[in-house]
C-alpha cells in the first residue's frame, strides 16, 4: 500500500489564555500540519510545533524543510515498510525535530489506520487512563489562585505552576495554593531553567512541607553535573526536560550518579514517536519514571503523545494540556478527558477526525 500524496501547511490555532514562562510569553500557536495519503484513500495526520529556545528550530525552518521538496524519500514508499520509513525520517532531517515529529506521527497514524487498530494497542498499551496537569503561567499570587480555582471547577486536580523569574514569589505562590486548596490539588512546578542550584535548594526546602510533586528543569539544560551532585531527596522529584532531547541524552542523564528520577519526554524535542519510545525504553531499563509533556500543539500531536505514554508501564505523569486552550484546531481530539483524566478513544490510528 503506497504513499500517494503528502500535503503540508501551517495554521495559527490561537490561544485563549496567553501565558508567561521564564523566557517568553505565548500568545500565538502556529503549527505545521502534515497529511499523508495512501493509495486506498487513508489519510494519516501529523503536526509539529517547534521550540526554538530548546532545540534551535523555528517554524520557518520547519516549513522550509517540509515544503522544500525533500520528502521524495517518502513518496511512493509502501506504508508496510513502516520502520524503514521512520528510520529514514530521523536520518534525513537531523536538525528539524518538529518536522520529523509531524511526519513520524502522520506515518504512525496512516499505518495503524491501514491495520485498523488503535495506535496505543499497536504500541502495546499498558495503562488505560491517567490524569493530566494543567498549566498556570508566571503571574502574581492572586491571579494564580483565581486560575487554579477555575481549573478546580472544571474537574482538574493537578496544577503545574510556571516559575523561574522571582524566587520569593514562586515560593509564595506554592504556599498560598496549598493553603487555599489543601490536599485537593497536586502541585507541580516548572522553572524552565530559571534557577541555579542555590535557588533550587532554597525552593525545595522552603516548600518541602507543601509537598510539591515534581520540579521540571529547575537549572540550565547543560548543568547536568550540578544536578548529579544534588541530594537524592531533591533529584527524586526533578524532571529533566530541556536537558533531555534525544536518546543519547537519556543515557547521559542516567549514567553514573543519575541527574534526575523523572524524564519529561516531548515528541517535539525527540522528533516523533519512534525516537521518543527509544528514550522511554532507556528510562525503563534505568528504573526512571516518565512524564509526557508538550508544547502548545494541535490535538493531533497531543493524542500521539498520549498513545505513546499509555504504552509504557513506567509512565507516571501526564502534562498534555497543550491543546485545551486553542481557539481552533484542525481535527477533533483523538482522546477523551473527564475530570482531568485522559484516555484514548479506541478508534483506529490516532482516532482523530
C-alpha angles and dihedrals in degrees: 000000000000131000104249105180143005120205121193129186141144132230139182103231093188130226122247091194115037111202141188128232130179095284109022150008117244117213104139127054112201114178132186110228128203130190119190114194123199123211091255091058099259111143123205117202128213136170138188136197112183125209106214092189092056106035104013094244122128127198088248092057090045092054093042090057095045094046097037098092092253093121095083088102087070103037114093093016120133109251088220087070082074104150093039090056092047091051091049092051091055094045097043098050104035097154099047112066095167091051089048090048093052092051094040092052092047091051091050091049095048094046096049090045086053088052089044093229132119112260092236091058092048089052091049105261113224102169128049101201143350135185120250128215122235120220130239113194126221108294140130124290096260095050091045091056092046093053091045090053090053092053091047089056089052091057100257116139102180122069127186113205119206112224139159106107107077116016098199092050090047090056092045092052092053093047093048091049090053092044093052101039103027111194093340091097132050106217124214126178132209117192096177092217091309098132137064119219093267091054091045092054092048090050092047097050096038091054098034093108089051090064102228104197097213143346117220120216098329096174135040115296093245094052093091095131090053090054091050090057094054122107114273092243089061096044089050092072099035117109115202110223118148088027089060114067106137142003093277089059089052089058093046094050092048099043121101110342101005120238098219142357094226131058120203107209120197122181090216091060099041097042100249144317096309097060092034089062090052089056090047092051091052089051091049091053090050094047091244119150122236132232117186114209139172148198121236096298146162113265086250093077094031088058091047090054091049093051088050094046094052091054094067123071091207091062104116104156137045125195098172103138096118096113099041096089099041117130091214137359133198094231141026110258119270091214137068123225126193124171087345095307115126128207136161122253103235093240118131120273114358089335093232121142 
